[in-house]
Amino acid sequence: MSRAPTVTVEILDKEYQVACPPEQEAELIAAAKHLDQQMRDIRAGGKVIGLERVAIMAALNLSHDLLGVRNGHAPKPLNDHEDRIKGLNGQLDEALYQLRQMEIN
């Protein structure tokens, strides 16, 4: 059994090897660049700390966009995501604050 060829993508300055059929390579690279930019934008906001949390916030944003498209709603233009990211960051900050309060008690 032969293995699918791999493509190297870079996200937040880290390289990842991803199995990908040759006919989908351009789409994979475009998706990786989009994810990289989403994560950089979130990280640049300065409120989300840690690679895992940045990745989760990016995944939530992209998932929200996908579900919106599936439900017939066009996603917001990329420059309008800043308000949504700020709102989600606020929710994350509040959840982290609540968690810290529980740890203190």
C-alpha positions in Angstrom: 0.0 0.0 0.0 1.5 3.3 -1.0 1.3 6.4 1.2 -0.2 9.7 0.0 2.5 12.3 -0.7 3.0 14.9 2.1 3.0 18.6 1.8 4.9 20.9 4.3 2.8 23.8 5.6 3.9 26.5 8.0 1.6 27.8 10.7 2.9 30.3 13.2 6.5 29.6 12.2 6.2 25.9 12.8 6.3 23.3 10.0 3.8 20.5 9.7 3.8 17.5 7.3 0.4 16.8 6.0 -0.7 13.9 3.8 -2.4 15.3 0.7 -3.2 14.1 -2.8 -1.4 16.1 -5.4 -4.6 17.5 -6.9 -5.5 19.1 -3.5 -2.1 20.5 -2.7 -3.0 24.1 -3.7 -6.1 24.0 -1.6 -4.2 22.7 1.4 -1.6 25.4 1.1 -4.3 28.1 0.8 -6.1 26.7 3.9 -2.9 26.7 5.9 -2.1 30.3 4.9 -5.6 31.3 5.9 -5.3 29.5 9.3 -1.9 31.0 9.9 -3.3 34.5 9.3 -6.3 33.9 11.5 -4.0 32.7 14.3 -1.6 35.7 13.8 -4.5 38.1 14.0 -5.7 36.6 17.3 -2.3 36.5 18.8 -1.7 40.1 17.8 -4.8 41.1 19.7 -2.7 40.3 22.8 -5.6 39.0 24.9 -5.2 35.3 24.1 -2.1 33.7 25.5 -0.8 30.3 24.5 -0.6 28.6 21.2 -3.4 26.1 22.2 -5.8 28.9 23.1 -5.0 30.8 19.9 -5.6 27.7 17.8 -8.9 27.1 19.6 -10.1 30.6 19.0 -9.1 30.4 15.3 -10.9 27.0 15.0 -14.0 28.5 16.6 -14.0 31.5 14.2 -13.6 29.3 11.2 -16.2 26.8 12.4 -18.6 29.7 12.9 -18.0 30.9 9.4 -18.5 27.4 8.0 -21.8 26.9 9.9 -23.0 30.2 8.7 -22.3 29.3 5.1 -24.1 26.0 5.6 -27.1 27.8 7.0 -27.2 30.2 4.0 -25.6 33.1 5.7 -22.6 34.7 4.0 -19.6 35.0 6.3 -18.6 38.5 7.4 -15.8 40.1 5.4 -12.4 39.3 6.9 -11.9 42.9 8.2 -15.2 42.6 10.2 -13.9 39.6 12.2 -12.0 41.9 14.6 -15.2 42.8 16.6 -16.2 39.1 16.8 -12.6 38.2 17.9 -12.8 40.9 20.6 -16.1 39.6 21.8 -14.8 36.0 21.9 -11.6 37.2 23.7 -13.8 38.9 26.3 -15.8 35.7 26.8 -12.5 33.7 27.2 -11.1 36.3 29.6 -14.3 36.0 31.7 -14.1 32.2 31.7 -10.5 32.3 32.7 -11.3 34.8 35.5 -14.0 32.5 36.8 -11.7 29.5 36.7 -9.0 31.4 38.7 -11.7 32.4 41.2 -12.7 28.7 41.6 -9.0 27.8 42.1 -8.5 30.4 44.8 -11.5 29.3 46.8 
